[in-house]
Structures are given as C-alpha cells and as structure tokens.
Amino acid sequence: MAIFRISFMAETLGRTVPLTVILPTDKVYFGDMPRREPGKPYKTLYLLHGILGDDTDWLYGTRIARWAAEKDLCVVMPSGENMFYIDQPDPGNHYGEFIGRELVEFTRKTFPLSHKREDTYIGGLSMGGYGAMRNGLKYSDTFGAIVALSSAFLVDESLLVVNPNPTFPSDRQEYKKAVFGQDLEAAIASDKNPYVLIRQHLEQKKAIPDIFMACGSDDFLLAKNREFVSFLRENNVPVHYVEAPGNHEWDFWDTHIKEALDWLPLEDAIAGMSSGNIGKE
C-alpha cells in the first residue's frame, strides 16, 4: 500500500495545504498471479476527519489502509482545520469548494483515478460526517455515495443557543459565527444545512447520492443522527443506517468504516503480494 503525504497550493484556501493519500499501486505480482488491468482507474473515497484532527487521523486511528488495499480503493484525506468543511468567504476559507471541486480536480490530475460519479465517494466522522453529508449533497454531480459516521448535524436551532459556561471551543458563539457566519439564523436556512439541501434536491428532482450512516448507541450525537435518518425516511430518501453499541470513539469508526466499504459498490481486489499477505494464495 502506497501512502503519499503531499503539500499543494489550494486556490480556494489561498495557501499550501497538507494531504494524505492511500493508493494501492505498489502490489507485486509473481508468475501467473492474476493482475489488475493495466491503466484501470481507481475508485476513490474522499475521507474527512473530525474536529481537533488532521489529514492523518484516519490513517492512525483505523485500519483504513488495510481495508483500502483489500478493495483496490484510493482514499484521499484532506485537513479541515476545525472549520466544518464549509465556505467562510470573509477570511477566504472556501472549504466547501475546496472539498467538492478543487480537491477532486487536483487528485484526478495527479493520480490514476476514475472521473465517474459512480466511482467517487465522500465520507467522514463527526465534523467530517457533517462535511461529507453537506458537500456530498452540495456537489451531488460529483459524488455517487456519502458515508457519514457519528455526524455532527449541528446547523439547526441549537446554533442559536448560548452556552453561559462553554468548555469546548465549538460551544462558543464566537466560534459558531466564525465558522457558519455572523447571521446564524441565515446559516440555518442556507445550504450549510443538510436538511435544506435534501429539500432542494427533492424539489428540483435531482439525484441524491446513496447514503450510509452509522452512530453509536452511547454517542452524544445519537439524537441528531436519528433525527436526520427519520427526516430522510419521511421524505422517501433511501438511507442505510446502522446503530450499534459504541461511543464517539475510534473503535466504533474502525468497525463501521469497514462496514461502509463493504456497502459501497467496490470490486474484489486482486491481492498481489505485500508485507501483509505473504504466503497467501
């Protein structure tokens, strides 16, 4: 499994940003072993980390490299810098456009990736689960499926609630306004709200990406995830939802990113030889 750590200039963010990419291009084949078709492009999952994390979180917190190798899947992991993967025009942080357009364009130019919607997916956990849902819907012409784990669906009336004793940075109203805009009521009514995007897709009869969601039964975000699943089902939007024992933790995400990859329309990989399967057929 080849792992790339990249720095590149992002026009939408106005600076050089880090990027981690998993790409199973280094498999070795001996003798008559079956081989991957030469030049065949890879299906791709753009995978977003949670708050306080960075582009290496998934690599160190889960077995995503192993799962990707087994599925012949490219996994692209950008850094979201606590900004919920949405556009903040005033400071020039266009994270939504970065995720939904520029990142896809850059990685497709740089690596042998499929350009097909049905081969391109977006996923994430917590803040990244929200970012995957919002940008997967916002850029639904690009992404064919969304994987949202323990998602922080916080763009609702709870944005307006003032916490008199905030202990976590994201609980502060100043933080909420910096990320979602000074007019929080306007943010709730905008396409920063996945509920709004679903309604827009239904009204415009636009194709909605396939959706996989999972949340732990002890997760503090469980109610928010249940509410969104109920909203989808009430509007006849198909969703594969898993609720299982677990909290807001890596053990849960490791288990359920594997389940999500099994759910995605991925092909069985040709094994080849690597340090992880020496001696296997």
Buried (B, 14 or more C-beta within 10 A) or exposed (E): BBBEEBEEEBEBBEEEBBBBBBBBEEBEEEEEEEEBEEEEBBBBBBBBBBBEBBBBBBBEBBBBBEBBBBBBBBBBBBBBBBBBBBBBEEEEBBBBBBBBBBBBEBBBEBBEBBEEBEBBBBBBBBBBBBBBBBBBBBBBEBBBBBBBBBBBBBBBEEBEEEEEEEEEEBEBBEBBBBBBBEEBEEBBEBBBBBBBBBEEBEEEEEEBBBBBBBBBEEBEBBEBBBEBBEBBEEEEBEBBBBBEEBEBBBEBBBBBBBBBBEBBEBEEBBBBBBEEEEEEE
